[in-house]
Amino acid sequence: MSASVGAMLRTSCAAALAAVVVGLAGCSPGAEPTPTSAGPLDAYFAHVQATDHDSMLARERTIQQLIAQCMTEQGFEYEPQQPQIQDDDGEQPGTRDYAQKYGYGRFSTPVSPQREPADEPDPYIESLSPGEHAAYMEAMFGSNPSGSWDDPEDIPFDEMGCHGNWLRYTTTGAGQTDPVYVAAAEQLRLIETSLLPNDPRVLEADAEWAACMSKAGWPGLRTQRDAVESVFAWGEGALDTETHVPVPHGESTVTGEKALALADWDCAVSTRYHQIRAEVRDELQQEYVDAHRDELEGWLATWGQ
């Protein structure tokens, strides 16, 4: 594959996924750290969520085969790319050392090494005439419309060429339109947005964490999420009124973020904040699993990898 086509695939994949609302529970830059182990209901959909190295590799191999099959049907040769997903051995949030060095990663972040290998020119693509190359690119990317879609059903997959198979599989493939998955996804959202934060045990953990933070010099915070979101709010509106260029943050902002994150980490440990949330989350998910085990096992038998 030529360097340009390989780069376009990676860039357009990232841009397309960013334009769509997908996923089960969802996440955001301000989201609090989640338990490292999957909950009982999450575990059924591990290959769909593709949150670990092996499941991401499996998904990418499937997608490459779909693209190759589509290009063959269009009369072109296409050799599936080898997934370039690597284990991230860089510093990750969730440790006291990270909080001490980078806070929440808002104003200070570790620099990851650039390890992506360069694309080698593809002899087949290099052999195409200008007209054939244009036809190849149209078959691969179609009109490649830009925009955002709140519902995967609104995405014009058929106008996105064979590359549309990537987005189609990511957003609707592997059983994501199956009623069993849809119902489970809705339950996961309900747990994260309502049942979990309003559980008496979690409310008590919030209160204990807030009291600890107040003693540490950070009063007025109700939940750990409030602490994270307050830091991200520090950067909002920090634009030059004439040039609209972001105004560089001062050292006090960096120091403040680290101090808040460190206090947050210590209070979360001393109050078992995240352990309690994980225990309640697992209990709530298990209730759903127990009530719908047959449907979930059937879904896994049909769509599991």
Secondary structure, DSSP 4 states (H G I P E B T S, - for coil): --HHHHHHHHHHHHHHHHTB---SS---TTPPP--SSPPTTGGGGHHHHT-SHHHHHHHHHHHHHHHHHHHHHTT---PPPPP------S--SSSHHHHHHHTTSSS--PPPP--PPPPPPPHHHHTS-HHHHHHHHHHHHTT-----BSSGGGS-GGGSTTTHHHHHHHHHTTTTTSHHHHHHHHHHHHIIIIITTTSHHHHHHHHHHHHHHHHTT-TT--SHHHHHHHHHHHTTT-B-TTT-PBPPPPHHHHHHHHHHHHHHHHHHHHTTHHHHHHHHHHHHHHHHHHHSHHHHHHHHHHH--
